[in-house]
Amino acid sequence: MCCTASRSRFAGGLFLLVLLALVVPRPATAAEPDKSKLAGIRERMQQFVDDKIIAGAVTLVGTHDQIISLESVGSQVLESNTPMRPDTLFRIASMTKPITAIGIMILVDEGKLSVDDPVEKLLPEFRGQMLVANRSKDAVTLKKPSRVITVRDLLTHTSGLPGPPSGLANLYGKRNHTLAEAVMAFSQRPLDFEPGSKWSYCNTGIDTLGRIIEVLSGQSYESFLKQRIFDSLGMSDTTFYPSTEQLQRTAMTYERSKEGQLKPVANSIIGPPVGAKYPIPAGGLYSTAGDLARLYQMMLRRGTAGDKQILSEASVKTMTQDQTGQLKSGFTDGMGWGLGWGVVRKPAGVTEMLSAGTYGHGGAFGTQAWIDPHKDLFVVLLIQRAGLPNSDASEMRQELQRIAFSAVRD
């Protein structure tokens, strides 16, 4: 047990040194976090492991140019006693959504679309889409919506698009349709509500954005993101279809039994990647803490990574501002929604230690990442735990943020 912990700490230290060697000099005007206060992260995450809340975790705390804490605790796979590693891969699930949105904004920067474009302009199969006017036990009455849905509606979860039709109910589990086939099916369903009138979390809307990327770029959705984002940022472990070696480094997903024991999830909401046709733009990515740090540092640098401009500064600003106004948005109090990102309107509860304007996203298996541009700090929590009542409000997220943001001198 002692040796395993030592190996894990050594691997973590080596991985941290590699990451630190790749960052750019820190501006003299930025406040330096008190790194001594970050020591409590490992101890607190280990307690969640000991209490059988999670099997293991990788946590990372960083600024626009530094990784100031990287910890791995617990097990990647309990049954084989495989220790968690800093480079363990995780299913990041809905943390894929803002990455899909970044892909859209790259095309916006290139002048290939506007976020206010009607979706039917880009995908003609959406022409003539109707709205549910009344739904009873015996019949559904349809009418024409007051306006068509736009790309902005898809990005902000305000489109009114319903879930997949019954014939594709297990689309994410079976993954046996192409993106073009699935989005064609989405387009033929009537809207649940008037576009822009309500916030309703919508996987089909984000998947539709993935299809827009394909049509406008002339590439598959997956290859576009790989070329324009992952390769550009050196995110070599971020993929929809992990290799055999990467799958061997992937954390097992667990759920908690009635007896309080962790057991592997029998039927995951996301099917295996081997042989899959469907990438799932709303939630299909695997990634690591180090790779995600590169992405979030790019966002904190207002779209730049070294000498590369991934996104324009204007796009970063637009994406990370609240776009949903007075609509009740998000999964915790005080939240709004930007273009692909959740945005903190008013810090409260799990976000009380964050600044207004902090943005981020969570995933179905408890993964979380939140970026506070006012304090130049971001946190990444990677766990694989199904069945949490609300992963955005998890105690693991709250404790990581509490300790990390205590290191920032106001």
Beta strands, then each sheet from edge to edge (+ up, - down):
strand 1: 56-62
strand 2: 67-77
strand 3: 82-83
strand 4: 90-91
strand 5: 131-135
strand 6: 140-143
strand 7: 254-256
strand 8: 262-264
strand 9: 286-287
strand 10: 304-305
strand 11: 308-309
strand 12: 335-337
strand 13: 342-344
strand 14: 359-362
strand 15: 368-372
strand 16: 377-382
sheet 1: 3+ 2- 1+ 16- 15+ 14- 13+ 12-
sheet 2: 4+ 9-
sheet 3: 5+ 6-
sheet 4: 7+ 8-
sheet 5: 10+ 11-
end
